[in-house]
Amino acid sequence: MISWINLGEVFYIEARIAGEAAAAAAVERVRHSVRAEDVDVELVLGAARVKARHALSYADAFAVALAERLRLPLMTGDPEIVALERELRVVDLRPHAS
């Protein structure tokens, strides 16, 4: 599950690297592997509450709010999300040094 806010983030990052056609293709690949969740008032306010309490990006706050809403683990390599002290299961995707 991913929010459309975070899919927008996928688009702009890929567009900067490889152009808009590649970005559109990347969004489609993600959409075929996970469901994209529409953004509604409750999700916006949930993300705003997360953002108000933690030093992370607004897009990251949407990922946190969606995971909390659905009570699903959040898979990320983002150190700010991994370090959050919330009742949220975070799967750290960063490679760890041995």
C-alpha positions as CSV (number, residue, x, y, z in Angstrom):
1,M,0.0,0.0,0.0
2,I,1.3,3.5,-0.9
3,S,-0.4,6.9,-0.8
4,W,-0.7,9.0,-3.9
5,I,1.4,11.6,-2.2
6,N,4.3,9.1,-2.0
7,L,3.7,8.0,-5.6
8,G,4.1,11.7,-6.5
9,E,7.4,11.5,-4.7
10,V,8.5,8.5,-6.7
11,F,7.6,10.5,-9.9
12,Y,9.5,13.7,-9.1
13,I,12.6,11.8,-7.9
14,E,12.7,9.6,-11.0
15,A,11.9,12.6,-13.3
16,R,14.9,14.4,-12.0
17,I,17.1,11.4,-12.6
18,A,15.8,10.0,-15.9
19,G,13.1,12.3,-17.2
20,E,9.3,12.3,-17.2
21,A,8.7,9.3,-19.4
22,A,10.9,7.1,-17.1
23,A,9.1,8.6,-14.1
24,A,5.7,7.7,-15.5
25,A,6.9,4.2,-16.1
26,A,8.2,3.9,-12.6
27,V,4.9,5.0,-11.1
28,E,3.1,2.4,-13.2
29,R,5.5,-0.3,-12.1
30,V,4.9,0.6,-8.4
31,R,1.1,0.7,-9.0
32,H,1.2,-2.8,-10.4
33,S,3.0,-4.1,-7.3
34,V,1.1,-2.3,-4.6
35,R,-2.3,-0.6,-4.2
36,A,-2.3,3.2,-4.3
37,E,-4.4,4.7,-1.6
38,D,-6.4,7.9,-2.4
39,V,-5.7,10.8,-0.1
40,D,-8.7,11.9,2.0
41,V,-9.3,14.4,4.8
42,E,-8.5,11.9,7.6
43,L,-5.2,11.0,6.0
44,V,-4.2,14.6,5.4
45,L,-4.9,15.5,9.1
46,G,-3.2,12.3,10.3
47,A,-0.1,13.2,8.3
48,A,-0.3,16.8,9.6
49,R,-0.3,15.5,13.1
50,V,2.7,13.3,12.5
51,K,4.5,16.2,10.8
52,A,3.7,18.5,13.8
53,R,5.3,16.1,16.2
54,H,8.3,14.9,14.3
55,A,11.2,16.2,12.2
56,L,10.5,14.5,8.9
57,S,9.2,15.5,5.5
58,Y,5.4,16.0,4.8
59,A,5.6,13.1,2.3
60,D,7.2,10.9,4.9
61,A,4.4,11.9,7.3
62,F,1.9,10.5,4.8
63,A,3.6,7.2,4.7
64,V,3.6,7.0,8.5
65,A,-0.1,8.1,8.8
66,L,-1.1,5.5,6.1
67,A,0.8,2.7,7.8
68,E,-0.8,3.6,11.2
69,R,-4.3,3.9,9.7
70,L,-4.0,0.4,8.1
71,R,-2.0,-1.0,11.0
72,L,0.6,-2.3,8.6
73,P,4.4,-2.3,8.9
74,L,6.1,0.6,7.1
75,M,9.0,-0.5,4.9
76,T,11.6,2.2,4.5
77,G,15.2,3.1,4.4
78,D,14.6,6.6,5.7
79,P,16.5,7.1,8.9
80,E,14.1,9.7,10.2
81,I,11.2,7.2,10.0
82,V,13.3,4.4,11.4
83,A,14.1,6.5,14.4
84,L,10.5,7.5,15.2
85,E,9.2,6.6,18.6
86,R,5.6,5.6,17.7
87,E,3.5,2.6,18.0
88,L,4.4,1.6,14.4
89,R,6.3,-1.4,13.1
90,V,9.0,-0.2,10.8
91,V,10.9,-2.5,8.6
92,D,14.4,-1.0,8.1
93,L,15.4,-1.6,4.5
94,R,18.9,0.0,4.8
95,P,21.8,-2.3,4.4
96,H,23.6,-2.7,7.7
97,A,27.3,-2.9,8.1
98,S,28.5,-6.1,9.8
